[in-house]
Amino acid sequence: MIEIALTHRFSGVTLDFDFTAPPGVTALFGHSGAGKSSVGLALAGLFRPDRARIILGGRVLQDKAHFVPPHRRRIGVVFQEARLFPHLSVRQNLTYAARHGGARPRTDLAEVADLLGITPLLDRGTTALSGGERARVAIGRAVMSDPVALILDEPFAALDAPRRAEILPFLQGLRDRFDLPMLYISHALSEVAQLATTLVVVEAGRVLAQGPAGAILSDPALVPVFGSSEAGALLSARVGAREADGLTRVETAGGPVFLPGDLPPAGSPIRLRIRAQDVMLALGEVRGISALNLLQARVESLSPEGEAGQIVVLTVGKERILARVTRRSAQALGLHPGLGLRAILKTVALAG
């Protein structure tokens, strides 16, 4: 567990953060200038706030009387730029900490390379690697330094969307394989939704909300922070059988969802990301539409969005998803708390 409480005054903004990161991946989400990177640097010992109390796994790293220097914190850091050693091979980059810092990794090189998909690159130089390959090697090097925690500060910011989509599953593999607390700093909500177990939302140097990722993402009060086009929620599911037409049946508390592409083996638990703008609402039976995925849901609450919109909070089993509709549509459907209806999903994304 990571506990962070710090204050620091910069010119024009004051940071005042206080949050706890339980085991798993804690995402620090906020727009540029919110102070996210300063938190990561303070945890790593690379930035000393005016006042701070930082505890990692019960060990005090900083308070009024203590300051553990960076090299004694055993925290792996991955920055926006990979910062690989250009004169060393991929293998030598990965094993640098063991050869020069005395680190004894809890796992071997072969396993980390396999999880990150970089085994074919081990004997290559780093200067000819693609951006995505460099990012994976940088993550592997941090893991191989035998850290007690990992900080990833916008590690994919320099990559385009397709490259980020390729790399995130590798990071999920590390998350699921190692009992290693991770602080993932990002302003990309799609990445946060795919990786995070805990979400801390920050704005202008302060914490707006913190808690389980599913609960925070489905909070209608945070839609303006996330943005209307990206706001949405997570829904727990379990992979079922592959159908004859190539789609895979995925079971949720609101009914089956059918997804294309490669999914984990049958029986695997997964999370689905459902954006509010991709949900349509209907009363009664739905006929004559191309959408395959319809969930049984119930209206929990309605919140205004701008002059003409409404955010509808829906319960699906014990979880919540969001829908964006106009006020005119809400009135035409007679939406009110407790109303049962169908949520029609135009798009569903696998969130890990």
Secondary structure by P-SEA (a helix, b strand, c coil): cbbbbbbbbcccbbbbbbbbbcccbbbbccccccaaaaaaaaaacccccccbbbbccccccccccccccccccbbbbbcccccccccccaaaaaacccccccccccccaaaaaaaaccccccccccccccaaaaaaaaaaaaaaccccbbbbccccccccaaaaaacaaaaaaaaaccccccccccccaaaaaacccbbbbbccccccccccaaaaaaccccccccccccccbbbbbbbcccccccbbbbbccccbbbbccccccccccbbbbbbcccbbbbccccccccccccccccccccccccccbbbbbbbcccbbbbbbbcaaaaaaacccccbbbbbbbccccccc
